Amino acid sequence: MFLNEPEAFVGYTLFNKRRTKTVYLIDNQGREVHRWELAAAAQFARLLENGNLLTFANTEQGRYVREVDRNGNILWDCTQGNPHHDFLKMPNGNVLLLSRQRKPREEAIAAGANPEYIGEKGVLAPHIVEARITGPTSCEIVWEWSAWDHLIQDFDSSKANYGVVAEHPELIDLNFHLPNAGGGTDPPDWTDWIHSNGIDYNPELDQIVLSPSNFSEVWIIDHSTTRAEAAGSGGGNSGMGGDLLYRWGNPRVYRAGTLDDQQLFSSHNPQWIPPGQPGAGNILIFNNGIGVWDVPRTYSSVDEIVPPVDGANYRLDSGQAYAPAEPVWTYTAPTPEDFYAPYISGAQRLPNGNTLICDGPHGTLFEVTPAGKTVWKYVNPMTTSGPLRQGEAVPTEEQRSGRQQPANQVYRAYRYAPDYPGLQGLDLTPGAPIELYDTP
């Protein structure tokens, strides 16, 4: 704990060291009030209103969205498709999974892909799955959406999806390509063409927002469709089926702008600000700043935008980029390069109008006011080899990529108000700080 000012929102913060089995809940003083010991390593976790924890478990048997009770007991596992990166529980009790489909090289070329952009084995395409829990180890798909059903390309005129990209912002350019984007990493020899890494659901609009990181955009799609309508261009509240209702951040992707118009530079954790909170209905985005290899921007920001909602659709003038022209609120460090989280990370709008920010690569959580003042700061002390002592340098460890990176990384964190239903009945008596020594 390095900072805890009176302006900070009082609550309890949930986090874990990335890909480890222990999830912590701490108070604003950095003292542990609860921990979950899990059976499998978790990317991150969400505290549900019923008091249980929703996690993404990586096991030898596969990847699962998993619900556990307060003692870490597994209540159910669900896996459908090829889940990765993000998940949530919907108001109807179903789970929404961010997945991806493997499209073999031959299939991608047959769809009009430029062979130069395709990995040796093929392409990975975003796939969103809604699954209903049917048992402790089973779930079934009740709705799904695939980016592969909504393509356009202007490379191969012999294909049915050939067209003028600029005239179809509702479709996804199969050949939008950035140098070295997603090539040959996870899994090997497949091009992670879009690399979606975050989702959120808006029950009032019945819409989903996702972050196609390699496109440096956010997309919104209609969830009110049937499964058949989601694969087409008609139906649902919007009348657009599964086509993109809205996109923002990089209009050059749909030929409505240039590099000068780009505002997102890779992104994570897009979300609608919930009702009753400052900025409700706006979209909050963690703007990593990596530049997706071709436009370096070596600092990060958190951006809040006001989408041009028009009923179940979004306003767009023909040939123009989607509004807004700029965010309604942005946080960057006073010296922008001092805050640079080029991957993972996230942000959360708090009820008092402040914003909790997770600088994932550096394991640093901090809270800022609307004016940009930092009022709370905590550095995750947990590493693979154990807790750090106050002031001790954070060691590095080798990641799956082979690179040496900080050993205390945090994928995402959440702050919960004291009256949050999921905290009721939980013993919140503060224990020792997680690092097991006196805080300053």
Protein Blocks (a to p, Z undefined) as FASTA:
>chain_A
ZZdcfklccdddddddehiabdcdddfkopafbdcddfbdcfbdcddfkopacdddddfk
bccdddddfkopafbdcdehjaehiacddfkopacddddddddfklmmmnopafklpcfk
bccdddddddddfbfkbccdfbdcdfklmccdfkbmmbmkbccfklmmmbccfkbccehi
hpakbgghiacfkopabdcddfklopaddddfknopaddddfkbcfklmmmcgejjkono
jacfbdchiamlnopacfklpmbecjehiacddehiahihiacdddehnonopaccfbdc
ddddddddehjaccddehiacddfbdfbdcddfblmlpccfbgciddddfkopacdddfk
nopacdddfkopafbdcddfbdfkbccdehiacdddddfkopacdfkbcfbdcdddfklm
klgopacbdcddfklpacZZ
